[in-house]
Amino acid sequence: MVMRTTLICGLEKSKENPISLNEFFATVHDDDKIRVTSQFQKSKKLNQAFDIEFKIITHNNNIKYIKAIGTFV
């Protein structure tokens, strides 16, 4: 999962140096940042699954549309 997220976000990371949550949130489009952060915090706190769509901005300023489904472990 970590490597896939790294590739999607366009970040130069490795298995030994994975993407941090802060680095991930830095890629989330400003229009979606509050909603995504809130949903992830709620899901983590309540130990519930998340299912959310949002945009990210890659290192070369491309916009990608993401659908994230999962849980925190």
BAVOKOL-841061 format. One line per field, with one value per residue: residue number from 1; residue in three letters; chain; x, y, z of N, C-alpha, C, O in turn. Coordinates in pm, 1 decimal, m for minus. Example, Ala and Ser with C-alpha at 12.3 -4.5 7.8 and 13.67 -1.06 7.14 Angstrom:
# residues 2
nr [1;2]
rest [ala;ser]
kette [A;A]
n.x [1319.0;1285.0]
n.y [m569.0;m225.0]
n.z [780.0;708.0]
ca.x [1230.0;1367.0]
ca.y [m450.0;m106.0]
ca.z [780.0;714.0]
c.x [1320.0;1290.0]
c.y [m330.0;3.0]
c.z [780.0;787.0]
o.x [1423.6;1340.9]
o.y [m331.9;113.8]
o.z [846.5;803.9]
This chain:
# residues 73
nr [1;2;3;4;5;6;7;8;9;10;11;12;13;14;15;16;17;18;19;20;21;22;23;24;25;26;27;28;29;30;31;32;33;34;35;36;37;38;39;40;41;42;43;44;45;46;47;48;49;50;51;52;53;54;55;56;57;58;59;60;61;62;63;64;65;66;67;68;69;70;71;72;73]
rest [met;val;met;arg;thr;thr;leu;ile;cys;gly;leu;glu;lys;ser;lys;glu;asn;pro;ile;ser;leu;asn;glu;phe;phe;ala;thr;val;his;asp;asp;asp;lys;ile;arg;val;thr;ser;gln;phe;gln;lys;ser;lys;lys;leu;asn;gln;ala;phe;asp;ile;glu;phe;lys;ile;ile;thr;his;asn;asn;asn;ile;lys;tyr;ile;lys;ala;ile;gly;thr;phe;val]
kette [A;A;A;A;A;A;A;A;A;A;A;A;A;A;A;A;A;A;A;A;A;A;A;A;A;A;A;A;A;A;A;A;A;A;A;A;A;A;A;A;A;A;A;A;A;A;A;A;A;A;A;A;A;A;A;A;A;A;A;A;A;A;A;A;A;A;A;A;A;A;A;A;A]
n.x [82.1;189.7;391.5;236.6;79.9;285.1;371.6;136.2;110.6;334.4;580.8;923.7;1008.3;1098.4;1084.9;1228.0;1214.7;937.7;635.1;511.7;226.1;182.5;320.9;161.7;m87.7;m8.7;m19.5;m285.5;m547.2;m624.3;m898.6;m1010.9;m881.6;m955.8;m1190.3;m1097.2;m893.5;m1047.4;m1222.8;m1041.1;m926.8;m1154.2;m1221.9;m995.8;m999.3;m1246.4;m1213.2;m1314.2;m1401.8;m1300.1;m1427.5;m1377.9;m1367.0;m1137.3;m913.4;m566.6;m254.1;17.0;382.5;460.5;259.0;24.5;m319.1;m480.0;m748.2;m875.2;m995.6;m1033.5;m1040.3;m1055.2;m904.6;m757.7;m468.6]
n.y [m120.4;126.8;178.5;193.9;421.4;609.6;602.5;688.0;947.1;1055.7;1078.0;1051.9;789.4;511.2;164.7;158.1;418.9;529.9;707.5;965.0;1034.5;1308.6;1396.3;1277.9;1411.3;1665.1;1650.4;1650.8;1817.5;2161.8;2225.5;1997.2;1927.6;1982.1;1828.3;1568.3;1530.7;1552.3;1332.7;1115.4;1142.7;1101.8;838.9;700.9;755.7;644.4;389.7;301.8;215.0;398.6;569.8;753.9;1018.7;1227.0;1492.3;1498.0;1673.7;1624.0;1605.3;1730.5;1905.4;1790.6;1703.1;1448.0;1222.5;1058.5;763.3;650.9;372.4;210.4;107.4;206.5;66.0]
n.z [0.0;80.4;m112.1;m345.6;m293.0;m286.0;m553.7;m686.2;m584.6;m690.0;m564.0;m468.8;m311.5;m100.5;2.9;236.0;313.2;355.2;247.4;454.2;664.3;678.7;449.8;256.9;302.1;226.5;m47.5;m109.6;m270.5;m219.3;m217.0;m114.4;117.0;395.6;425.4;366.0;557.6;792.0;759.3;758.9;1015.2;1175.1;1100.6;1189.9;1467.5;1548.2;1469.9;1222.9;885.1;590.0;302.4;42.9;m197.8;m367.6;m475.3;m573.5;m596.0;m795.0;m785.8;m1020.8;m1073.6;m1178.4;m1167.2;m995.6;m960.9;m685.2;m531.7;m223.1;m18.7;283.2;597.6;909.2;1053.5]
ca.x [0.0;274.2;456.2;134.4;48.7;401.0;367.0;20.6;139.0;449.4;690.4;1040.5;1023.1;1134.3;1032.8;1302.9;1182.6;800.8;564.2;448.3;89.3;192.5;357.3;42.3;m185.8;43.3;m55.7;m431.6;m588.4;m676.9;m1044.8;m1052.3;m794.0;m1027.4;m1282.5;m1019.4;m829.7;m1153.5;m1271.2;m936.8;m916.3;m1273.5;m1209.9;m891.1;m1044.7;m1359.5;m1176.8;m1411.9;m1353.0;m1326.2;m1458.2;m1380.4;m1309.9;m1073.1;m809.0;m432.5;m167.1;145.5;501.3;470.0;135.0;m90.2;m426.5;m530.0;m868.5;m849.3;m1100.0;m963.0;m1123.7;m968.0;m909.7;m628.8;m423.8]
ca.y [0.0;245.6;204.5;236.3;560.5;686.9;613.4;769.5;1086.1;1102.4;1109.5;963.9;723.0;370.5;83.3;196.0;558.5;542.4;834.6;988.9;1084.7;1452.3;1410.2;1244.6;1519.9;1779.9;1634.3;1664.3;1947.4;2253.6;2217.8;1873.8;1898.9;1980.5;1715.0;1443.7;1524.5;1525.7;1195.2;1022.6;1152.0;1037.3;695.1;648.6;767.7;555.0;258.5;272.5;222.3;521.6;555.7;895.4;1061.5;1357.8;1520.9;1527.7;1742.0;1555.2;1691.9;1808.3;1984.2;1721.8;1670.9;1310.8;1195.6;940.9;702.6;577.1;287.1;134.8;124.1;227.4;m48.0]
ca.z [0.0;90.6;m240.2;m441.4;m260.4;m327.7;m699.4;m723.5;m548.7;m766.8;m473.4;m475.8;m182.0;m110.1;112.5;355.8;343.8;302.3;257.2;584.6;654.0;649.5;308.4;180.3;313.0;151.9;m188.6;m125.8;m325.8;m116.8;m213.9;m47.8;231.1;524.1;423.1;370.7;689.5;889.4;742.0;802.8;1161.3;1230.2;1077.8;1278.5;1606.2;1573.9;1417.4;1118.3;747.7;515.7;160.0;10.3;m325.6;m356.3;m573.5;m525.5;m690.7;m797.4;m782.1;m1145.0;m1079.3;m1237.9;m1073.8;m1005.3;m883.4;m602.9;m448.7;m118.5;63.6;370.6;743.7;973.6;1133.5]
c.x [85.5;337.5;356.2;97.4;161.5;399.5;252.9;48.2;258.4;567.3;802.0;1064.4;1059.8;1070.8;1099.9;1270.9;1041.8;742.8;500.9;305.7;89.5;229.4;238.3;m57.7;m139.5;7.7;m205.1;m464.2;m651.9;m829.1;m1094.7;m983.1;m868.4;m1118.4;m1207.5;m954.8;m931.3;m1201.2;m1168.1;m922.1;m1033.8;m1263.2;m1107.4;m937.8;m1152.1;m1334.0;m1279.9;m1345.0;m1381.8;m1350.4;m1478.8;m1315.5;m1255.5;m968.4;m674.9;m359.3;m30.5;260.2;517.5;339.1;22.1;m192.3;m471.9;m651.2;m852.2;m978.6;m1026.6;m1064.5;m1030.3;m996.3;m767.8;m594.1;m316.5]
c.y [125.5;278.8;249.6;382.6;651.9;707.8;703.4;917.0;1142.9;1140.4;1007.4;905.5;577.9;295.5;120.8;338.0;588.7;682.9;846.7;1039.4;1234.0;1477.3;1378.4;1360.0;1645.7;1770.8;1654.4;1807.3;2032.4;2247.5;2099.5;1849.4;1888.8;1858.4;1582.3;1426.6;1488.1;1381.4;1093.6;1024.6;1081.2;885.9;632.4;646.6;665.2;412.7;210.2;282.2;360.5;486.1;697.8;921.0;1202.7;1373.1;1537.2;1604.8;1675.3;1656.3;1774.8;1881.2;1921.2;1695.3;1528.7;1297.2;1060.3;893.4;614.9;501.8;208.8;156.4;150.8;105.1;m4.7]
c.z [0.0;m43.6;m345.7;m417.9;m306.1;m478.8;m745.4;m698.3;m624.9;m680.4;m488.0;m336.9;m205.9;6.4;244.5;402.3;291.0;319.6;396.6;560.8;620.8;503.7;219.0;182.9;239.6;3.8;m213.2;m169.9;m216.2;m105.3;m130.3;85.9;364.4;532.4;437.1;507.6;796.1;881.7;790.9;954.9;1227.5;1216.8;1171.5;1423.9;1640.5;1524.4;1315.0;981.5;688.9;369.0;110.4;m125.6;m308.6;m465.4;m501.8;m634.8;m682.7;m798.1;m909.5;m1177.2;m1160.1;m1129.5;m1100.9;m914.2;m815.6;m536.9;m349.7;m33.1;153.5;517.4;793.2;1056.6;1230.5]
o.x [56.5;337.5;388.3;85.0;136.1;423.6;271.5;13.7;281.0;646.6;776.9;1133.0;1052.8;1011.3;1037.8;1296.9;1026.5;794.5;444.3;270.8;5.9;175.9;216.8;m106.9;m222.6;4.7;m246.4;m414.3;m724.3;m883.2;m1207.5;m1022.5;m845.2;m1123.0;m1250.1;m961.3;m905.0;m1218.3;m1203.9;m906.7;m1015.4;m1292.6;m1129.5;m918.2;m1149.9;m1420.6;m1326.1;m1243.6;m1474.1;m1300.0;m1584.7;m1220.3;m1317.6;m938.6;m668.3;m398.2;30.7;238.2;582.1;311.9;m67.4;m157.4;m499.2;m655.4;m819.8;m1060.2;m964.5;m1160.8;m935.6;m1097.4;m670.3;m680.6;m265.7]
o.y [220.4;394.8;335.7;459.4;760.0;818.7;786.4;1002.1;1263.9;1226.4;890.3;966.0;528.4;355.2;116.2;373.3;663.3;764.9;750.8;1081.3;1280.5;1568.5;1444.4;1402.0;1724.9;1873.1;1673.1;1904.5;1981.2;2262.7;2101.3;1759.5;1794.0;1791.9;1494.3;1318.7;1403.0;1315.4;996.3;919.3;1008.6;812.9;524.1;547.9;605.9;325.9;96.2;350.0;430.0;385.6;756.5;852.7;1287.4;1278.6;1582.7;1601.1;1670.7;1776.9;1879.5;1914.3;1992.2;1668.5;1492.3;1353.5;960.6;974.0;515.7;559.3;146.9;215.2;120.2;47.4;m86.6]
o.z [m72.8;m84.9;m427.5;m513.3;m359.2;m526.5;m834.4;m780.3;m624.5;m718.7;m516.4;m254.6;m318.4;96.1;350.7;517.3;194.3;395.5;449.0;450.5;543.3;440.7;117.4;78.2;195.1;m64.6;m327.7;m112.9;m130.8;4.2;m81.2;160.3;439.4;635.9;511.9;566.4;881.1;984.1;857.2;1016.8;1325.2;1311.4;1225.7;1494.8;1748.4;1535.0;1318.7;965.5;731.3;318.7;132.7;m163.4;m244.4;m538.5;m387.7;m751.6;m576.0;m809.4;m906.2;m1292.6;m1205.9;m1014.5;m1215.3;m804.8;m880.0;m492.2;m387.9;17.7;105.1;556.0;724.6;1122.4;1307.1]
